[in-house]
């Protein structure tokens, strides 16, 4: 397994369709006290022993008792970045990752994706002062008659405007259900893995598509001239953020690479690979199976879909149609 102390290059070239500038990077949050150790397989293990009491009190937890949190990328207008005296989170800065369930902030993430989802999120449009006007309203499936009707009238790309009062928007969103561990920007793990959801909307959808394309291209030769594609949870990925310029403003977006590195600092699928006997691999498989059975529930009210994009309070071209500088067709 890869040594998480290997440094990752935060200056990698982004895809051609994005233009980046290099503002001062957000300051790294203070590292919490080390509470984990590395196993032989590279999986972070808590250095505690609770014996037969481990997990007691949480038997038979149902999907109604536990909702999977979202991880969001903080932006200039994110309420969490306000001074703590005004309700912000201590140490939060644009470009950091925010856990909607725990309120924790992280500079980077080690991610093991396990499953995908695709829907349309309806929410109140952001107020001019940055408030979310109560935010989330409901979820639509891609084949919902309302979505099909709005896309027929307003186009397939960009936010959809239902014409409600007060005004609302509907944003197409892709999701990665994942196991995630907080990390430094250099790739050092700072805690154990937990279940969460990473959302991709608007200008970040091409990042999701690029990730899927990269995954589909990963294959291993099991016999001469016979190749197989590993399961989605068979590799570690490294998520940081990058400052991006858009027509309506600038935001921090995802930067996604394989976690494992070669000696020359290039990405390595082999060094990112998780062994089938590794507890992390087994946890990823279990999460995938739970999602398939419907045993887990996403807390979509915390997704914040579309509300951290530049110009989120403005309709696209005044008509709901896509602005080619803001949303990338696929």
C-alpha positions, 0 to 999 in steps of 0.5 A: 500500500502507499505510504500516506506521507508521500507528498502529492503535487497540488500544481497538477494541470487541470482539464483544458475547459477550466481556467485557473488562477492561483490565489493564496491557498487557504491556510491549513487547519491545525492537525488534531492529535494523532489517534490512529496507526497504520496497519500492515495493509495501510488502513488507519486503525484506531488505537483503542480496544473496547473488547466485547463492548464494541458497538454495544447500544447501537444494535439494529440501527435503522435507516430512519435513525442515521443519515449519511452526511454530505461533504461540501466545498466551502466558498467565499459566501458559505455561512461557515466562512463567516466569523464565528461570532456571526455563526461561522465555523472556527478555522473555516476558509474557502476551499476547505471541505465541510462535513454537514453532519459533524461540522468538521472542516478538512483541507483534503480527503482520502476517498474510497468511492463505493456507489453513484447516484443521479437526481435533480434537487429543488431548493430556494434560490440564495438571497443576495446576502448569501442566506439560503432562504431555507434551502432544500425543498425536494428531490426529483428523479431524472425521468420525473415528468416535471424534469422532462417538461422543464428540460424540454422547454429550458434546455438540458444544461444549467439550472431549471427554473420552475417559476415558483413564488418565492423563486426556486431552482432545480439543479442536476446533481451527481453523487459519489457515496464514499468512505472518506478519511480527512487528510493534510494537503500533502496526503497524510491521513488524520483520522479513520474512514467514515461514510459520506456523500460527495455531490457534483453539480453545475460546473463540477459535473465534468469533474465527476464525468472525468472521474468515471471515465478514469475509473472505467479505464482502470483494468488489470490483466488476470490471465494472458490477454484477459482484463477485468475492471475492479469494483469501484471501492478497490482504489483510494483517491485523493480530493483537494480543491483548486481555485477556478475562474468562471464568468459569474465569479470564481469558486473552489472546485474539486481536484481529483487524483489517484492517491498512490504515487510513484517515485517520480510523483506520478499517479499509480493505480497499483499503489492506490489499489486496496487488497481484497483482504483489507478491512477498508475494501470489506467496508467499501463492499458493505457500504455498497451492498447497504446502498443497493438494499436501501438500508442507508438514507442520504440527508439531502437537506444538507446537500446545498446543491448548486448554492455554492456556485458563482451566480447561484442567485441569478437565472442562466441567461435570464431564461433558465437555459444554460450559459456555456461559460457556467455549465459544461454540456455533456 
